[in-house]
Each structure stands twice: as C-alpha cells, then as structure tokens.
Amino acid sequence: MSSQGMRNGHGRTRHLRAVLVSAGVAALVADAIVADRMFAFALDSRNRHGMMHRQREDCDGASSQTGGDESRDARRWFEETRHSVRIRSDDGLDLYGWVVDPDSAGPRPHRYAICCHGFSGGPGEMATYARRLARMGFTVLLIAQRCHERSQGRYVGMGWLEHYDLLRWIDMIVRYDARARILLDGVSMGAATVMMASGDPRLPGNVAAAIADCGFTSAWDQFLFNARSLYHLPRAFAVAVVSSMSLVSRIRAGYGLRQASSVAMLANAHIPMLFIHGAADDFVSPACLRRNFEACSSPMRRMLVIAGAGHATSADTDPNRYWRAVAQFVHDVFDVSADSGLA
C-alpha cells in the first residue's frame, strides 16, 4: 500500500474512532438524563408531575368508590379516635403519626402495634388494619412515612430510609413503656420498611413479631420489574436505566436501589414473621413472596397467598381467610385470643 493510502486509512480510522467516541458520550449523556428524570418521576416528592402526586390523585379520586362498609367504618373510627404524635428522624426530619387506643373489652397492657402504609399512601389507608388490631387489644400507632401526609422529607426511601425512621418510632414506644411488646405491620412499601427493620441488628428486643403484606424483594428488583411489566422496556435497556437511576439515587437520596433490599435484611431476622401476598398482584410480583420467605432466618415464619387478590387488596378480597391467619399468628406470639378482632 502506498504511503498516501496508509495516510488515508489512518484518517478514516481516526474519524471512525471520533464518531464512536462521540456516539458513546452522547449515549452516556442521554442515559444520565433519562435516569435523572426517572428518579425525579419516581422518588422526588416535590415533582408535581411525579408518581407520588399521580398516585395520590388517583387514590383521592377513587376513595369514595373503593372499600366496603368495614373500610368506611374504620376510616370514620380512625378520624374520630386518633391523637397525634411526633418524632425527629436521624437526619433531622419531623415525622408524624397517629395513635389509637385499644377498641376491645379486654385491652392488653404493654401491647403495641405499628402500622406502616405504602408508597404515596398515608396512615388512613391502614385504618382497617389498625381497627382489627385495636380490637385484639393493641394500642396502635399509624405512622406517616417520610414525604407522606404531614411528615417531612423530599426523597422516598423505598423502605430503606424509612426503616431507620421505624426504629425511631419503636424507640419512642420503648421509652414510654419499657415492658412494651410490639407488632410491626406493613403493606407494600410499608412491608418493605417492616422487613428491613426486622433484620436490622439495632432492632430492640421489645419487637415481638412482624407482618409483611405484598412487600417487594428490593427497590432494584421492583423498578426493574415495573420497567419490564408496565413500560415493556427491553431487558438490557431496563437494566441500564435502573443502574443509572440507582447511581442518581445514591448521590441525591443517599442510598442505592440494591441497598434497599428486604431479602438482604431478612437474612438477619429472628422474630416471628407472617408473609402475605395476593396471587393476582401485577404491581409487586407474587414471586417476591417466596423469595422473601426463603430469605428470612426466623425460626417461626408463615406464608399466606390470597387467590384473586391484586396489589394490597388481600384483606378486602378474602377478609375471613386473611384475618383468621393474622389472628392465629397474633395469638401464637402474644397469647391473644385467636377469635379477637375477627368481627
């Protein structure tokens, strides 16, 4: 080859390399922009066009049409009997909750339950659960997770930041009553909060048991599942976007999506646990139930699948089976009558 041809060949190679580098940089920039927008859409509570506000508006619009008589009666009871409490989070946020007293002929001394709501919800959505537990004789605390209802915060922690908050709520109860025995009960992201707290080595011995209803395995798994099932993204692209979103979350919110893992924390759990999931859940995969159950190191663990139930609707779909399983679990741990709270 002539020297002129060699020079032309090297020129074409340099040009191709420059094009590829430019394309790579453009792809990285595009990925970063998409990840930042996805993070803001999913986890920034100040984003007026984000998922938090959209789901909240959907729930508000449907609130008068969903739930049966029990749900409406429980909401009314909750609003009429609650009284407010407040704590300070480890990172300086004011967090609020509501306490309701036992609603039974035989209130149980030193028995407490903490109810944790899901993503974009609020304490009111746990009213039915709280009233059932109050009828079993528990004093019930319904917490408002950070960024929800009156509680401060900007970024949703997908159970990870919230599990630290839950430990603070537990400490509040223990400071008030050193003999307290506490039941944790959570739905959806609230269930992830409960599972992560259950495996935290700082969990006080006062926590006697936990119930996790339709909780996800990790924030990473959940966003990847939703990217594939709801938005039908190709797996490779979904993984790339969620990976970048996790990096953005680490920078902005202080945690990575893999870090927010129920499975990892349950490996250290030792308290009795009841896992529940709806078989028809298309938002948090029913496969999460088995993975969470098998990851749990507790010597006493139970699993309940509710046929036909969608996401967070197990208690409404088959209330008899749901509450009998809960009542039996509570009876075995707290020695509360297995028939209490069933009416």
Residue, then its C-alpha position, 0 to 999 in steps of 0.5 A: m500500500s502506498s504511503q498516501g493510502m496508509r495516510n488515508g486509512h489512518g484518517r478514516t480510522r481516526h474519524l471512525r474512532a471520533v464518531l464512536v467516541s462521540a456516539g458513546v458520550a452522547a449515549l452516556v449523556a442521554d442515559a444520565i438524563v433519562a435516569d435523572r428524570m426517572f428518579a425525579f418521576a419516581l422518588d422526588s416528592r416535590n415533582r408535581h408531575g411525579m408518581m407520588h402526586r399521580q398516585r395520590e390523585d388517583c387514590d383521592g379520586a377513587s376513595s369514595q368508590t373503593g372499600g366496603d362498609e368495614s373500610r368506611d367504618a374504620r376510616r370514620w373510627f380512625e378520624e374520630t379516635r386518633h391523637s397525634v404524635r411526633i418524632r425527629s428522624d436521624d437526619g433531622l426530619d419531623l415525622y408524624g403519626w397517629v395513635v389509637d387506643p385499644d377498641s376491645a373489652g379486654p385491652r392488653p397492657h404493654r401491647y403495641a402495634i405499628c402500622c406502616h402504609g405504602f408508597s404515596g399512601g398515608p396512615g388512613e389507608m391502614a385504618t382497617y388494619a389498625r381497627r382489627l388490631a385495636r380490637m385484639g387489644f393493641t394500642v396502635l400507632l399509624i405512622a406517616q412515612r417520610c414525604h407522606e401526609r404531614s411528615q417531612g422529607r423530599y426523597v422516598g426511601m423505598g423502605w430503606l430510609e424509612h426503616y431507620d425512621l421505624l426504629r425511631w418510632i419503636d424507640m419512642i414506644v420503648r421509652y414510654d413503656a419499657r415492658a412494651r411488646i410490639l407488632l410491626d405491620g406493613v403493606s407494600m412499601g410499608a412491608a418493605t420498611v417492616m422487613m428491613a427493620s426486622g433484620d436490622p441488628r439495632l432492632p430492640g428486643n421489645v419487637a415481638a413479631a412482624i407482618a409483611d403484606c405484598g412487600f417487594t424483594s428490593a427497590w432494584d428488583q421492583f423498578l426493574f420489574n415495573a420497567r419490564s411489566l408496565y413500560h415493556l422496556p427491553r431487558a438490557f435497556a431496563v437494566a441500564v436505566v435502573s443502574s443509572m437511576s440507582l447511581v442518581s439515587r445514591i448521590r441525591a437520596g443517599y442510598g442505592l436501589r440494591q441497598a434497599s433490599s428486604v431479602a438482604m435484611l431478612a437474612n438477619a431476622h429472628i422474630p416471628m414473621l407472617f408473609i402475605h401476598g395476593a396471587a393476582d398482584d401485577f404491581v409487586s410480583p407474587a414471586c417476591l413472596r417466596r423469595n422473601f420467605e426463603a430469605c428470612s432466618s426466623p425460626m417461626r415464619r408463615m406464608l399466606v397467598i390470597a387467590g384473586a387478590g391484586h396489589a394490597t387488596s388481600a384483606d378486602t378480597d378474602p377478609n375471613r381467610y386473611w384475618r383468621a391467619v393474622a389472628q392465629f399468628v397474633h395469638d401464637v406470639f402474644d397469647v391473644s385470643a385467636d377469635s379477637g378482632l375477627a368481627 
